[in-house]
Amino acid sequence: MRWSAPLQPWLPRTLSWVGLGLMLPGILNPTPVQARTADTAPAAVTQDLAALDRAASAENLDEVLQYYDRNFLHGDGWTRSDIKQSLESLWERFDGLRYTTELLSWDELNGQVITETRTQIQGTEVTGKRTLALDSELHLKQYWSGNKIVREEVLAEQSLLSSGDAPPTLVVNLPPTVQVNSSFNFDVIVMEPLGDDLLLGGILDEPVREETFIDPSQMDLEPILAGGLFKVGRAPAVRDTRWISAVIVRKGGMTFVTQRLQVVE
């Protein structure tokens, strides 16, 4: 993907996966169904979602994996074993992660229960004198057979990492879906007055792939003269799913954001 302004190298991408979703699938073109409201869902559905939250918040890996079918499918090429490894790494890095899931809708199709959920994940990482606060939100579609998730799709995701006494508050404008070969705006707006502060910022675009998860690229930075980053990107010529990230650094701290972008035909 191409951006309209050059950037200078500085910072690696920090995080665009936070377990139970961000490293999971892109949209798999599901068969359309008429969703039912969350308040009509069977008790077993809400109980399984609540139990999965409790297991993840308690870092009980065996219990979490009990909810994922051994033949679990998703569009990013990850397996059930990949989920296990990513959660182990995530829980080793971040302390006291809390998972909170809200059921948005549900339905039944071909003997499976289909749920749409919104999950918030919050926690901190402490390294020396530095503390990173994580706040992530995932919008997921899950296909259940009994109490096993057999397929899962990420419909939307955003992850925020912040550090410092006064990290910048950001408002991000990025469409969730764009057409191939089309241009789109990516705006990252700093809400606080700038005063005399010097801002640095940059943007990173990467495909959602196993290799970029394992070996992320370098983030690029440049001085910011306005109140944020205002870029025009151009989507690739083929269908894809991208991680679009930005970082803003100021005297009081740093905020890093990653959001998923779906490129469709």
Protein Blocks (a to p, Z undefined) as FASTA:
>chain_A
ZZfbdcddfbacfblcegjilmmccdehiacdddddfklpcfklmmmmmmmmmmmmnopa
klmmmmpcfkbccfkopafklmmmmmmmmmmmpghiacddddfbdcdeehiacddddddd
dddddehjbccddddddddddddehjacfbdcdfbdcddddedjbdcdddddddfbdceh
iacddddddfbdfkjaccddddddddddfklmmmccdddddddfbgcdcddddddfbdcd
dddddddddfkbccdddddddddZZ
